[in-house]
């Protein structure tokens, strides 16, 4: 996080030490250290501290200088602190990316470097969030979103406060206005976080109250006169709130929302305690970590992503080494970049400092533009690595046109001739097979109707727990059931990532947490366990469709837990050979409840079942590649090459010999 350092005369060791607590929480959370599942709250601590220090600089400057207070000088001071280390980080990552990243990933890194250095990365990452977005651990600069939030605050805050001060130069008036803005932003955060979780997490509007809370502490009690015993009690209570949030709040909690008031209040209490000689914040280790906190924050996340790149994110020894590397890189950045550039730039005139900052950042920005415009500069990597990486693009070329994402309506695309030959319904797993089903028809006069909707299970009477998907998914299922009854006779094939909805993803990632069910059942299922309720709903849905037309269910596709093209290609770059697979025992443990539900539907109303395992598994394992090339485009979706393996299976639906 950005270190909003005051002057040496006003230096507060307790604030510097509290930065250490915040960066430690964030680093240990991102490295997956047990007991720190709520460590993301460290960012909220940083926001409060920044708000306090920014208000001291702005309001203190207005009190001392009046209308002569220079906003441009304020911006330059912030840029001197933030830009050099950030530009070096982006430059180093772009150089490494040129050697190790696939064109798509390298282009994404170029875009993210541009967004980071122009301080709009929070908006960029918010706009990217979605079902087909890259996993967070594939984004080397994801952590810069918080720097962008702070910089946007820096841009607006002094201007608004100075305008207010010019009309009513009174601290009390400023305090009331800031308090009112805090209440509005807090209400927006509490009300919108459940409905718009991604926007609330990334955008300034729902985060501003945290920075304003720090500002209020300065305005109301910058140097509180508190008895030592009470100060110790306040500090203890504040640290307890912060630690309690880090230890007890689950990683899946909707954030910021009302829960974020806990670390914010804790930080406010520590600020009010103002104990410069505290053992908790004033001793040597917290002071070192506080001084280096910005660089530690900058470099820790690339170390986390590097472990994922190497496939070592679950290796305890590798994780420990990653933490050590992050500490070393952060210390070196503080010693070799932050401190020297701060001293050098402080000795330059304003014009020369601006030119130096613009030039250094401009070089990196130009590099980002070149990488983005050049589409990741293909041809940099060994030919085999490029071929393997290309498998992630081997997808239905009409996916963006035909595979809808909530809340958009279902397009209802057709593949083939004028006569209905089959319907494919389901989520993105179904979308992977539409063209293979078309090719299995064996009759160019017939077509496949594509009814696929991202992240929506074909289950009547259940609700997606994610607020973005809840109503659109329910509407999608109603659409399928109603429209199916009006169409000519033709088989319908239902394909879903069933176990994801019932059990959550296999591992932590962009689409949720392990063990976190993605669907909720209605009151009529009260008293039934999740698996029993799931079986009932699947049987009812399948049997309702079976009353209208021949109905087929595809057994679950093996979920491999690792991105197949990237894992294999990265191994090639490292001079290794690596295959991605799971055992049949792991497959059946994951999908047992789905198989049982599908069997129940077959027994009750005669729906027919297609089993892909003979085409994807051998020697007791399910493989992510065939003949050295991936058959998946990520960890759980078959690409076009993989889907083609199942054409003989789909031919059975049309009474054709495999």
Secondary structure, 3 states (H helix, E strand, C coil): CCCCCCCHHHCCHHHHHHHHHHHHHHHHHHCCCCCCCCCCHHHHHHHHHHHHHHHHHHHHHHHHHHHHCCHHHHHHHHHHHHHHHHHHHHHHHHHHHHHHCCHHHHHHHHHHHHHHHCCCHHHHHHHHCCCCCCCHHHCCCHHHHHHHHHHHHHHHHHHHHHHHHHHCCCHHHHHHHHHHHHHHHHHHHHHHHCCCHHHHHHCHHHCHHHHHHHHHHHHHHCCCCCCHHHHHHHHHHHHHHHHHHHHHCCCCCCCCCCCHHHHHHHHHHHHHHCCCCCHHHHCHHHHHHHHCHHHHHHHHHHHHHHHHHCCCCCCHHHHHHHHHHHHHHHHHHHHHHHHHHHHHHHCCCHHHHHHHHHHHHHHHHHHHHHHHHCCCCCCCCCHHHHHHHHHHHCCCCCHHHHCECCCCCCCCEEEECCEEEEEEEECHHHHCCHHHHHHHHCCCCEEEEEEEECCCCCCCCEEECCCCCHHHHHHHHHHHHHHHCCCCCCEEEEECCHHHHHHCCCCCECCECCCCCCEEECHHHCCCCHHHHHHHHHHHHHHHHHCCCCEEEECCCCCCCCCHHHHHHHHHHCCCCCCCEEEHHHHHHHHHHHHHHHHHHHHHHCCEEECCHHHHEECCEEECEECCEECECCCCCECHHHHHCCHHHHHHHHCCCC
